[in-house]
Amino acid sequence: MAPPPKNRLLERLVAEKLITPEQQEATLNVVARTGDRVEEALLELRAIDEIALLKHLAASHQTRFVSTEKLAKAEIDPMTLAKVPRKLAERATVFPVLYDAQTSTLSIVMPDPGDMQSINDVQIASGVKEVRAFVGRPRAIKAAIGKAYLGDIHAFAALDRDAHAQFTTMLDVFERNLVSEESLTLSLAREATTGERVLTMNDMEHAGKAQGARGRGALDDAHLETFNVLVSLLENSRQELRGHSAQVGRLMRRISERIGVSEYVLSAHVVAAYIHDLGKMGAYHLTALNVAEYEGHRSSAIKQATTPLQLLEAVRLPAEASQAVLHMYERYDGQGFPDKLSGKEIPLGARLLAITDTYADLTQNSRNPFRKTLRPVQACEVLTRHRGTIFDPNLVDIFKHAVTGEELKERLLANRRHAVLVDPDPEETTVLELRLIEHGFEVSQARSAEQAIKLLEKGEVDVVISELELGEGTDGFKLLELARKAEWGRGLPWVFVTGSAAGNDAKRAFDLGAADFVTKPVSADLLVAKLRQVIEREATRAGAKRGVSGSLTEMSLPDMVQVLWHGRKTGALKIRSQSGTGEIHFVNGNVYNALFGTQRGEEAFYAMLGLNHGDFVLDPNFVAPQELFNKSPEALLLEGMRRLDEAQR
């Protein structure tokens, strides 16, 4: 039986003394572990340089080669691109580079110019008389497809800057596969003296090793969740930063999805968000804004910028993740560090991380430069003030629209519920907190009965999830008894989730008025479902829903009408502005009536559409007595926008 083609290539290279037998064996081992193509394994092992490899392949196929550098710089005209549909280009890994209309000849680059099936597919799809196939590096061809068809201007970043270093790191993992004795000893000593859980290289290696096994594939949800939980546990020791990296991860995912990056790049951006603060345990929280504004922060950041990557040097992180962390303190105007990159020279992930990290700090950390947590709109205003200097102006605009609009949309479509977790052990509540946030809950944590009381006295709490053992001479039963005696806690839904239940504890909990009693371990998703049932039951009994309020600068009135229409919401949208006050009544998404000053009906509706400033409140408990409109929301919006256009001429 003839050896596989990949083996034949290696045998030819050995025969021509372009690589050694040892390099051949190492390449085969890498291919077996990663599933990558043999060409990529050779290049990442540095067994042969790209030009020498491509020359050999071109000679074997009696054709020409196109280097990564030339593909990266190539500007392909739309007519040539249109000859090969994107799906075919991605499936067959072929990239069109030149079309000669006079001879009806299309030139393409592909890893294997001997693949006649793919060449025939291209010829049929393009309708040309002849297809000429040149040879190129597989990853470079995929990067060219991403850049030309999908507009990913950073598609070549990993090949240009980080590929060789990443593979060397991966080899270190397989050669050692363990934390060094020195680092392990230091970690154990630190745990013994401080009682603090130390995140070792081995912890993160499990999260990142599967990425090495799959090559350029996106990290799956299980491994991203591992990064998330491990880093969240580390942050629990810093109250002002608890949950910070998880929030940055959610923001990075949202804005990356909005931009439309590939699944691989998206997962790399999320990884960067989770690890960007690892090891930065100084007095300052180092964001792009803080580092740019304060010399002390800048000095600390210069010393600690590479710490996360050094801690995870044994993990084969995606190149885009490493680049995002390394360059998160670059500035758009070129005044940052470490390389004084400017504008689009800064990797996309780094520009996004600078924005999301700063935004999360401004909205979550009371020790930020403003010494108070800012509302989303206020935080976006801060980002806007520094657009073009610290931050990418276009990305700031996209981020601002996505964050303020999406958050408000969620609040309009579903009443956001506030849950209070009462548990002295942060490790027990980390995963549950993450799940609650993912399902739209606002979550507050209390580590003691005293902290819980302070939170609950403020009101606007929808459910309490409490452990039984709270320490400090009290327990969950005593806390519930105290709550039932107070006005704020008389009808508050209460769920016990405990790992130390005695025989009659459940009965006592229900006697005190608890809504449910659950013993650990329990699935976080199952518990979230139970909590939703408890809240819906209480809402039905109480018969009232919580309203939503906000500003017209967060979302325009036409956008709100569309959200309420498509969401089939019922209630009264009350508007207050300098021009006057008004209301729009909705029933199952349809507009029933409108009032603005002395105006009524359609004229009132059209008058309010032009308001750009003001506040609103959505009262979901109001039901219009009768329908006074005979137009759909869509027709009303179209007519209203037509009138606004005419008025502006």
C-alpha positions as CSV (number, residue, x, y, z in Angstrom):
1,M,0.0,0.0,0.0
2,A,1.3,3.4,-0.9
3,P,2.1,5.7,2.0
4,P,-0.3,8.7,2.6
5,P,0.5,11.8,0.6
6,K,1.6,13.7,3.7
7,N,4.1,11.0,4.4
8,R,5.4,11.1,0.8
9,L,6.0,14.8,1.1
10,L,8.1,14.3,4.2
11,E,10.0,11.4,2.6
12,R,10.8,13.6,-0.4
13,L,12.0,16.4,1.8
14,V,14.3,14.0,3.8
15,A,15.6,12.5,0.5
16,E,16.5,16.0,-0.7
17,K,18.0,16.8,2.7
18,L,15.7,19.7,3.2
19,I,14.7,18.2,6.6
20,T,16.3,15.6,8.9
21,P,14.7,12.2,9.8
22,E,14.3,13.5,13.3
23,Q,12.3,16.5,12.0
24,Q,10.2,14.1,9.9
25,E,9.3,12.1,13.0
26,A,8.6,15.2,15.1
27,T,6.3,16.5,12.3
28,L,4.4,13.3,12.1
29,N,3.9,13.4,15.9
30,V,2.6,16.9,15.7
31,V,0.2,16.1,12.9
32,A,-1.1,13.1,14.9
33,R,-1.8,15.3,17.9
34,T,-3.2,18.4,16.3
35,G,-4.8,17.0,13.1
36,D,-3.2,19.9,11.2
37,R,-1.7,19.7,7.7
38,V,1.8,18.5,7.4
39,E,2.9,21.8,5.8
40,E,1.8,23.7,8.8
41,A,3.5,21.4,11.2
42,L,6.7,21.7,9.3
43,L,6.6,25.5,9.4
44,E,5.6,25.8,13.0
45,L,8.4,23.4,14.0
46,R,10.8,25.6,12.0
47,A,12.0,22.4,10.2
48,I,11.9,24.4,7.0
49,D,11.2,28.0,6.0
50,E,8.1,28.8,4.0
51,I,9.8,29.8,0.8
52,A,11.9,26.7,0.6
53,L,8.8,24.5,1.3
54,L,6.7,26.3,-1.3
55,K,9.5,26.1,-3.9
56,H,9.6,22.4,-3.4
57,L,5.9,22.0,-3.7
58,A,5.7,24.2,-6.8
59,A,8.4,22.2,-8.4
60,S,6.6,18.9,-7.6
61,H,3.4,20.2,-9.2
62,Q,5.2,22.0,-12.0
63,T,3.6,25.3,-11.2
64,R,4.4,28.6,-9.3
65,F,3.9,29.5,-5.7
66,V,2.5,32.5,-3.8
67,S,4.0,33.3,-0.4
68,T,2.1,34.4,2.7
69,E,3.5,37.9,2.3
70,K,2.2,38.3,-1.2
71,L,-1.2,37.0,-0.3
72,A,-1.4,39.4,2.6
73,K,-0.6,42.3,0.4
74,A,-2.8,41.2,-2.6
75,E,-5.8,43.4,-3.5
76,I,-8.2,41.3,-5.4
77,D,-10.8,43.0,-7.6
78,P,-14.4,42.1,-7.0
79,M,-14.9,40.5,-10.4
80,T,-12.2,38.0,-9.7
81,L,-13.6,37.2,-6.2
82,A,-17.0,36.8,-7.7
83,K,-15.8,33.9,-9.9
84,V,-15.4,31.7,-6.8
85,P,-18.3,31.7,-4.3
86,R,-17.2,32.1,-0.7
87,K,-18.6,28.7,0.4
88,L,-16.7,26.9,-2.3
89,A,-13.5,28.9,-1.5
90,E,-13.8,27.9,2.2
91,R,-14.7,24.3,1.5
92,A,-12.0,23.6,-1.0
93,T,-9.4,26.1,0.5
94,V,-8.9,27.9,-2.8
95,F,-8.4,31.6,-3.3
96,P,-8.8,33.4,-6.7
97,V,-6.0,35.8,-7.4
98,L,-6.2,36.8,-11.1
99,Y,-8.8,36.6,-13.9
100,D,-7.9,37.1,-17.6
101,A,-11.1,38.0,-19.4
102,Q,-9.5,37.8,-22.8
103,T,-8.4,34.2,-22.4
104,S,-11.1,33.3,-19.9
105,T,-8.4,32.0,-17.5
106,L,-8.8,32.1,-13.7
107,S,-5.7,31.8,-11.5
108,I,-6.2,30.3,-8.0
109,V,-4.0,29.5,-5.0
110,M,-4.5,26.2,-3.2
111,P,-2.5,23.9,-0.9
112,D,-2.6,21.0,-3.3
113,P,-2.6,22.0,-7.0
114,G,-2.9,18.3,-7.8
115,D,-6.5,18.2,-6.4
116,M,-8.3,18.0,-9.7
117,Q,-11.7,17.6,-8.1
118,S,-11.5,21.0,-6.5
119,I,-10.1,22.5,-9.7
120,N,-13.0,21.1,-11.6
121,D,-15.5,22.5,-9.0
122,V,-13.9,25.9,-9.4
123,Q,-14.1,25.7,-13.2
124,I,-17.8,24.7,-13.2
125,A,-18.7,27.4,-10.7
126,S,-16.7,30.2,-12.4
127,G,-17.6,29.2,-16.0
128,V,-14.1,29.9,-17.2
129,K,-12.3,28.0,-19.9
130,E,-9.1,27.3,-17.9
131,V,-8.1,27.3,-14.2
132,R,-4.5,27.7,-13.3
133,A,-3.6,26.5,-9.8
134,F,-0.6,27.9,-7.8
135,V,0.5,26.5,-4.5
136,G,0.3,28.4,-1.2
137,R,0.4,27.8,2.5
138,P,-2.9,26.4,3.8
139,R,-3.3,28.9,6.6
140,A,-2.3,31.8,4.4
141,I,-5.0,30.8,1.9
142,K,-7.6,30.7,4.7
143,A,-6.5,34.1,5.9
144,A,-6.8,35.5,2.4
145,I,-10.3,34.1,2.2
146,G,-11.2,35.8,5.6
147,K,-9.7,39.1,4.5
148,A,-11.1,39.3,1.0
149,Y,-14.6,37.7,1.5
150,L,-15.3,38.5,5.1
151,G,-13.5,41.8,5.6
152,D,-11.3,40.5,8.5
153,I,-8.4,42.9,8.2
154,H,-6.5,41.0,10.9
155,A,-6.8,37.6,9.3
156,F,-3.0,37.4,8.7
157,A,-2.0,38.7,12.2
158,A,-1.4,35.2,13.6
159,L,0.8,34.2,10.7
160,D,2.8,37.4,10.6
161,R,3.6,37.7,14.3
162,D,3.0,34.7,16.5
163,A,2.9,31.3,14.7
164,H,6.4,30.1,15.5
165,A,6.4,31.3,19.1
166,Q,3.0,29.6,19.7
167,F,4.2,26.2,18.4
168,T,7.4,26.3,20.5
169,T,5.2,26.9,23.5
170,M,3.0,24.0,22.6
171,L,6.1,21.7,22.4
172,D,7.0,22.8,25.9
173,V,3.6,21.6,27.1
174,F,4.1,18.2,25.7
175,E,7.7,17.9,26.8
176,R,7.0,18.9,30.4
177,N,3.2,18.3,30.7
178,L,3.6,19.3,34.3
179,V,4.2,22.5,36.3
180,S,7.9,22.7,37.1
181,E,8.9,21.6,40.6
182,E,10.0,25.2,41.4
183,S,6.6,26.7,40.5
184,L,4.7,24.0,42.2
185,T,6.7,24.4,45.4
186,L,6.1,28.2,45.3
187,S,2.4,27.7,44.8
188,L,2.0,25.2,47.6
189,A,4.0,27.4,49.9
190,R,1.8,30.4,49.1
191,E,-1.3,28.3,49.7
192,A,0.0,27.2,53.1
193,T,1.0,30.6,54.3
194,T,-1.9,32.7,52.9
195,G,-4.8,30.2,52.6
196,E,-5.3,31.6,49.1
197,R,-6.1,29.2,46.2
198,V,-3.3,29.6,43.7
199,L,-4.1,29.1,40.0
200,T,-1.2,27.0,38.7
201,M,-0.2,26.4,35.1
202,N,-1.7,23.0,35.3
203,D,-5.2,24.5,36.0
204,M,-5.1,26.5,32.9
205,E,-3.3,23.9,30.8
206,H,-6.4,21.7,31.0
207,A,-8.5,24.6,29.6
208,G,-6.0,25.3,26.8
209,K,-4.7,21.9,25.8
210,A,-7.7,20.9,23.8
211,Q,-7.0,24.0,21.6
212,G,-3.6,22.6,20.8
213,A,-5.3,19.3,19.9
214,R,-7.6,21.0,17.4
215,G,-5.3,23.5,15.8
216,R,-7.1,26.5,14.6
217,G,-10.5,25.4,15.7
218,A,-12.5,27.5,18.1
219,L,-12.4,26.7,21.7
220,D,-15.7,24.9,22.7
221,D,-18.0,26.2,25.4
222,A,-16.7,23.7,28.1
223,H,-13.1,25.0,27.8
224,L,-14.1,28.7,27.7
225,E,-16.2,28.0,30.8
226,T,-13.2,26.5,32.5
227,F,-11.2,29.7,31.9
228,N,-14.2,31.7,33.1
229,V,-14.7,29.8,36.4
230,L,-11.0,29.6,37.3
231,V,-10.4,33.2,36.8
232,S,-13.6,34.2,38.6
233,L,-12.5,32.2,41.6
234,L,-9.2,34.1,41.7
235,E,-11.0,37.5,41.5
236,N,-13.2,36.7,44.5
237,S,-10.4,37.8,46.8
238,R,-10.7,41.4,45.4
239,Q,-14.2,42.6,46.1
240,E,-14.1,45.5,43.6
241,L,-13.0,43.1,40.8
242,R,-15.2,40.1,41.6
243,G,-16.8,39.0,38.3
244,H,-14.9,41.6,36.3
245,S,-13.2,39.3,33.8
246,A,-16.5,37.4,33.3
247,Q,-18.2,40.7,32.5
248,V,-15.4,41.6,30.1
249,G,-15.7,38.2,28.5
250,R,-19.5,38.7,27.9
251,L,-18.8,42.2,26.4
252,M,-16.0,40.8,24.2
253,R,-18.3,38.1,22.9
254,R,-21.2,40.5,22.2
255,I,-19.1,43.0,20.3
256,S,-17.1,40.4,18.4
257,E,-20.4,38.8,17.3
258,R,-21.6,42.2,16.3
259,I,-18.5,42.8,14.2
260,G,-18.9,39.3,12.7
261,V,-15.5,37.7,13.3
262,S,-15.0,34.0,12.8
263,E,-15.8,31.5,15.6
264,Y,-12.1,31.0,16.1
265,V,-11.3,34.7,16.6
266,L,-14.4,35.1,18.7
267,S,-13.3,32.4,21.1
268,A,-9.8,33.9,21.2
269,H,-11.2,37.3,22.2
270,V,-13.2,35.7,25.0
271,V,-10.0,33.9,26.2
272,A,-8.1,37.2,26.2
273,A,-10.9,38.8,28.3
274,Y,-10.7,36.0,30.9
275,I,-7.0,36.1,31.3
276,H,-6.1,39.8,30.8
277,D,-5.8,40.5,34.6
278,L,-4.0,37.3,35.7
279,G,-1.1,38.1,37.9
280,K,-1.8,41.8,38.0
281,M,-2.3,42.0,41.7
282,G,-1.0,45.4,42.5
283,A,-2.8,48.3,44.1
284,Y,-4.1,49.6,40.8
285,H,-6.6,48.0,38.4
286,L,-4.8,48.6,35.1
287,T,-7.2,49.6,32.2
288,A,-6.3,51.3,29.0
289,L,-7.9,54.5,30.4
290,N,-6.1,54.4,33.8
291,V,-2.8,53.6,32.2
292,A,-3.1,56.5,29.7
293,E,-4.2,59.0,32.4
294,Y,-2.0,58.2,35.4
295,E,1.8,57.8,35.5
296,G,1.6,55.4,38.5
297,H,-0.8,53.1,36.6
298,R,1.4,53.3,33.5
299,S,4.6,52.3,35.4
300,S,2.8,49.3,36.9
301,A,1.3,48.3,33.6
302,I,4.8,48.4,31.9
303,K,6.1,46.0,34.5
304,Q,3.0,43.7,34.5
305,A,1.7,43.8,30.9
306,T,3.2,40.4,29.9
307,T,2.5,38.6,33.3
308,P,-0.7,36.8,32.1
309,L,1.2,35.3,29.1
310,Q,4.2,34.4,31.3
311,L,1.9,32.6,33.7
312,L,0.3,30.7,30.8
313,E,3.4,30.1,28.8
314,A,2.8,26.3,28.9
315,V,-0.7,26.7,27.4
316,R,-1.1,27.0,23.6
317,L,-3.2,30.1,23.7
318,P,-4.8,31.2,20.4
319,A,-2.4,33.8,18.8
320,E,-5.2,36.4,18.7
321,A,-5.7,36.0,22.5
322,S,-2.0,36.5,23.2
323,Q,-1.8,39.5,20.9
324,A,-4.9,41.1,22.5
325,V,-3.4,40.8,26.0
326,L,0.1,41.9,24.9
327,H,-1.2,45.0,23.1
328,M,-4.1,46.1,25.3
329,Y,-2.3,49.2,26.5
330,E,-1.5,50.5,23.0
331,R,-3.2,53.7,22.1
332,Y,-5.0,54.5,18.9
333,D,-2.9,57.7,18.5
334,G,0.4,55.6,18.8
335,Q,1.3,56.9,22.3
336,G,0.9,53.5,24.1
337,F,3.1,50.6,24.6
338,P,4.9,48.1,24.2
339,D,5.3,48.9,20.5
340,K,3.7,52.3,20.0
341,L,1.4,50.8,17.5
342,S,-1.4,53.1,16.2
343,G,-4.7,52.8,14.4
344,K,-5.4,49.6,12.7
345,E,-1.8,48.4,13.4
346,I,-3.1,47.4,16.8
347,P,-4.6,43.9,16.7
348,L,-8.4,44.0,16.7
349,G,-8.6,42.0,19.9
350,A,-6.4,44.4,21.7
351,R,-8.5,47.4,20.6
352,L,-11.7,45.7,21.7
353,L,-10.2,44.6,25.0
354,A,-9.1,48.2,25.8
355,I,-12.7,49.3,25.4
356,T,-14.5,46.4,27.2
357,D,-12.1,46.3,30.1
358,T,-12.4,50.1,30.6
359,Y,-16.2,50.0,30.3
360,A,-16.5,47.1,32.8
361,D,-14.2,49.0,35.2
362,L,-16.3,52.2,35.0
363,T,-19.6,50.4,35.5
364,Q,-18.6,47.8,38.2
365,N,-15.6,49.1,40.1
366,S,-16.3,51.9,42.6
367,R,-12.5,52.5,42.8
368,N,-12.3,53.6,39.2
369,P,-11.0,57.1,38.4
370,F,-14.5,58.6,39.1
371,R,-14.6,56.9,42.5
372,K,-18.2,55.6,41.8
373,T,-19.8,53.2,39.4
374,L,-21.2,54.8,36.3
375,R,-24.4,54.0,34.5
376,P,-23.9,52.5,31.0
377,V,-24.6,55.7,29.2
378,Q,-22.2,57.6,31.4
379,A,-19.5,55.0,30.8
380,C,-20.0,55.2,27.1
381,E,-19.7,59.0,27.3
382,V,-16.3,58.6,28.9
383,L,-15.2,56.2,26.1
384,T,-16.5,58.8,23.6
385,R,-14.3,61.5,25.1
386,H,-11.2,59.4,24.4
387,R,-12.2,58.1,20.9
388,G,-9.4,58.6,18.5
389,T,-6.8,59.1,21.2
390,I,-6.9,56.0,23.4
391,F,-9.7,54.1,21.7
392,D,-10.6,53.1,18.2
393,P,-13.3,55.7,17.3
394,N,-15.3,53.3,15.1
395,L,-15.2,50.5,17.6
396,V,-16.3,52.9,20.4
397,D,-19.4,53.9,18.3
398,I,-20.3,50.3,17.6
399,F,-19.8,49.3,21.2
400,K,-21.8,52.2,22.5
401,H,-24.7,51.3,20.2
402,A,-24.5,47.6,21.0
403,V,-24.2,48.0,24.8
404,T,-26.8,50.7,25.5
405,G,-29.3,49.4,22.9
406,E,-29.1,45.7,23.8
407,E,-29.3,46.3,27.5
408,L,-32.3,48.5,27.2
409,K,-33.9,46.0,24.8
410,E,-33.5,43.2,27.3
411,R,-35.1,45.3,30.0
412,L,-38.0,46.2,27.8
413,L,-38.7,42.7,26.7
414,A,-38.2,40.9,30.0
415,N,-38.5,42.3,33.5
416,R,-34.9,42.0,34.9
417,R,-35.0,40.1,38.1
418,H,-32.7,40.8,41.1
419,A,-31.4,37.8,43.0
420,V,-29.4,38.0,46.2
421,L,-27.0,35.0,46.9
422,V,-26.2,34.6,50.6
423,D,-23.3,32.2,51.1
424,P,-20.0,32.6,52.9
425,D,-18.1,30.4,50.4
426,P,-17.5,32.3,47.1
427,E,-16.4,29.1,45.3
428,E,-19.9,27.6,45.9
429,T,-21.7,30.6,44.3
430,T,-19.4,31.5,41.4
431,V,-20.9,29.1,38.9
432,L,-24.5,29.9,40.0
433,E,-23.9,33.6,39.8
434,L,-22.5,33.2,36.2
435,R,-25.6,31.2,35.2
436,L,-28.0,33.7,36.7
437,I,-26.3,36.5,34.9
438,E,-26.4,34.6,31.7
439,H,-30.2,34.1,32.1
440,G,-30.8,37.8,32.6
441,F,-30.7,38.2,36.4
442,E,-29.1,41.0,38.2
443,V,-27.0,39.3,41.0
444,S,-25.8,40.6,44.4
445,Q,-23.7,38.6,46.8
446,A,-23.7,38.6,50.6
447,R,-21.1,36.7,52.5
448,S,-22.8,37.1,55.9
449,A,-26.3,37.7,57.4
450,E,-25.3,41.3,58.1
451,Q,-24.4,42.0,54.5
452,A,-27.6,40.3,53.4
453,I,-29.8,42.5,55.6
454,K,-28.2,45.6,54.2
455,L,-28.9,44.5,50.7
456,L,-32.4,43.4,51.4
457,E,-33.4,46.5,53.2
458,K,-32.9,48.5,50.0
459,G,-35.8,46.6,48.4
460,E,-36.2,45.7,44.7
461,V,-35.1,42.1,45.4
462,D,-37.0,39.3,43.6
463,V,-35.6,36.2,45.2
464,V,-33.1,35.2,47.9
465,I,-30.9,32.1,47.6
466,S,-29.4,31.3,50.9
467,E,-27.1,28.7,52.5
468,L,-28.0,27.4,56.0
469,E,-24.6,27.8,57.6
470,L,-23.7,31.5,57.6
471,G,-21.2,31.6,60.5
472,E,-20.9,34.4,63.0
473,G,-23.4,32.6,65.3
474,T,-26.3,32.7,62.9
475,D,-27.8,30.6,60.2
476,G,-30.2,30.9,57.3
477,F,-33.2,30.0,59.4
478,K,-32.6,33.0,61.7
479,L,-32.0,35.3,58.7
480,L,-35.4,34.2,57.2
481,E,-37.2,34.6,60.6
482,L,-35.8,38.2,60.8
483,A,-36.8,38.9,57.2
484,R,-40.4,37.7,57.8
485,K,-40.7,40.2,60.7
486,A,-39.6,43.2,58.5
487,E,-41.7,45.0,55.9
488,W,-39.1,44.4,53.2
489,G,-39.0,40.7,53.7
490,R,-42.5,39.7,54.5
491,G,-43.4,38.2,51.1
492,L,-39.9,37.9,49.7
493,P,-39.4,34.5,47.8
494,W,-36.7,32.5,49.7
495,V,-34.9,29.4,48.5
496,F,-32.4,27.4,50.6
497,V,-29.5,25.8,48.8
498,T,-27.4,24.0,51.3
499,G,-24.7,21.3,51.6
500,S,-25.3,20.5,55.2
501,A,-29.0,19.6,55.7
502,A,-30.2,17.7,58.7
503,G,-33.2,15.4,58.8
504,N,-35.9,18.0,59.7
505,D,-34.3,21.1,58.1
506,A,-36.5,21.0,55.0
507,K,-39.7,20.9,57.1
508,R,-38.5,23.8,59.2
509,A,-37.6,25.8,56.1
510,F,-41.1,25.3,54.6
511,D,-42.7,26.1,58.0
512,L,-40.9,29.4,58.0
513,G,-42.3,30.2,54.5
514,A,-39.4,29.2,52.2
515,A,-40.4,28.6,48.6
516,D,-38.0,25.7,48.0
517,F,-35.3,23.7,49.7
518,V,-32.4,22.2,47.6
519,T,-29.4,20.2,48.7
520,K,-26.0,20.5,47.1
521,P,-24.7,19.5,44.7
522,V,-27.3,20.8,42.3
523,S,-27.2,21.7,38.6
524,A,-27.0,25.4,38.2
525,D,-29.3,25.3,35.2
526,L,-31.9,23.3,37.1
527,L,-31.7,25.7,40.0
528,V,-32.2,28.7,37.6
529,A,-35.3,27.0,36.3
530,K,-36.6,26.5,39.8
531,L,-35.9,30.2,40.6
532,R,-37.9,31.3,37.6
533,Q,-40.9,29.2,38.6
534,V,-40.7,30.7,42.1
535,I,-40.6,34.3,40.8
536,E,-43.4,33.7,38.3
537,R,-45.5,32.2,41.0
538,E,-45.0,35.2,43.3
539,A,-45.6,37.6,40.4
540,T,-48.9,35.9,39.6
541,R,-49.9,36.1,43.2
542,A,-48.9,39.7,43.6
543,G,-50.5,40.6,40.3
544,A,-48.0,43.4,39.6
545,K,-45.0,43.7,37.3
546,R,-42.0,45.9,37.7
547,G,-41.7,48.8,35.3
548,V,-38.7,49.8,33.2
549,S,-37.2,53.3,33.0
550,G,-34.5,54.9,31.0
551,S,-33.5,57.8,28.8
552,L,-34.2,58.5,25.1
553,T,-30.5,58.9,24.6
554,E,-30.1,55.2,25.3
555,M,-32.7,54.2,22.7
556,S,-34.7,56.4,20.3
557,L,-38.5,56.3,20.6
558,P,-38.9,54.7,17.1
559,D,-36.6,51.9,18.2
560,M,-38.5,51.4,21.4
561,V,-41.8,51.2,19.5
562,Q,-40.4,48.5,17.3
563,V,-39.0,46.5,20.3
564,L,-42.4,46.6,22.1
565,W,-44.2,45.8,18.9
566,H,-42.1,42.7,18.0
567,G,-42.0,41.7,21.6
568,R,-45.9,41.8,21.8
569,K,-45.6,43.8,25.0
570,T,-48.6,45.4,26.9
571,G,-48.3,48.6,29.0
572,A,-48.1,52.4,28.9
573,L,-44.9,54.0,27.7
574,K,-44.8,57.3,29.5
575,I,-42.5,60.0,28.1
576,R,-41.3,63.1,29.8
577,S,-39.3,65.8,28.0
578,Q,-38.8,69.6,27.9
579,S,-41.4,69.7,25.2
580,G,-44.0,68.1,27.4
581,T,-45.2,64.7,28.7
582,G,-47.0,62.0,26.8
583,E,-48.0,58.4,26.7
584,I,-48.2,55.6,24.2
585,H,-50.5,52.6,25.1
586,F,-49.6,49.1,23.9
587,V,-51.6,45.9,24.0
588,N,-49.8,42.8,22.7
589,G,-47.5,45.0,20.7
590,N,-50.2,47.0,19.0
591,V,-50.6,50.8,19.6
592,Y,-54.0,51.5,21.1
593,N,-53.7,55.2,21.9
594,A,-51.3,58.1,22.3
595,L,-51.4,61.4,24.2
596,F,-48.9,64.3,24.1
597,G,-49.8,67.6,25.7
598,T,-53.2,68.6,24.3
599,Q,-52.8,66.3,21.3
600,R,-54.5,62.9,21.0
601,G,-54.3,59.9,18.7
602,E,-52.0,59.7,15.6
603,E,-50.9,63.4,15.8
604,A,-49.7,62.8,19.4
605,F,-47.8,59.7,18.3
606,Y,-46.1,61.6,15.4
607,A,-45.2,64.5,17.6
608,M,-43.4,62.3,20.1
609,L,-41.4,60.4,17.5
610,G,-39.3,63.6,17.0
611,L,-38.2,63.7,20.6
612,N,-34.4,63.1,21.0
613,H,-34.0,64.0,24.7
614,G,-36.1,63.0,27.7
615,D,-36.9,60.1,30.1
616,F,-39.3,57.3,29.8
617,V,-41.1,54.7,32.0
618,L,-42.8,51.6,30.8
619,D,-45.6,50.6,33.1
620,P,-46.4,47.0,32.3
621,N,-49.5,47.0,34.7
622,F,-51.5,49.4,32.5
623,V,-54.0,47.9,30.1
624,A,-55.7,50.3,27.6
625,P,-59.5,50.2,27.8
626,Q,-60.1,50.4,24.1
627,E,-58.2,50.6,20.8
628,L,-58.4,54.0,19.1
629,F,-55.9,53.4,16.3
630,N,-56.6,51.6,13.1
631,K,-53.0,51.5,11.8
632,S,-50.3,48.9,12.5
633,P,-47.2,50.0,14.4
634,E,-45.2,49.6,11.2
635,A,-47.5,51.9,9.3
636,L,-47.4,54.5,12.1
637,L,-43.6,54.4,12.1
638,L,-43.3,54.8,8.4
639,E,-45.7,57.8,8.3
640,G,-44.0,59.3,11.3
641,M,-40.5,59.0,9.8
642,R,-41.8,60.5,6.5
643,R,-43.1,63.5,8.4
644,L,-39.8,63.9,10.2
645,D,-37.9,63.8,6.9
646,E,-40.2,66.5,5.4
647,A,-39.8,68.7,8.4
648,Q,-36.0,68.6,8.2
649,R,-35.9,69.6,4.5
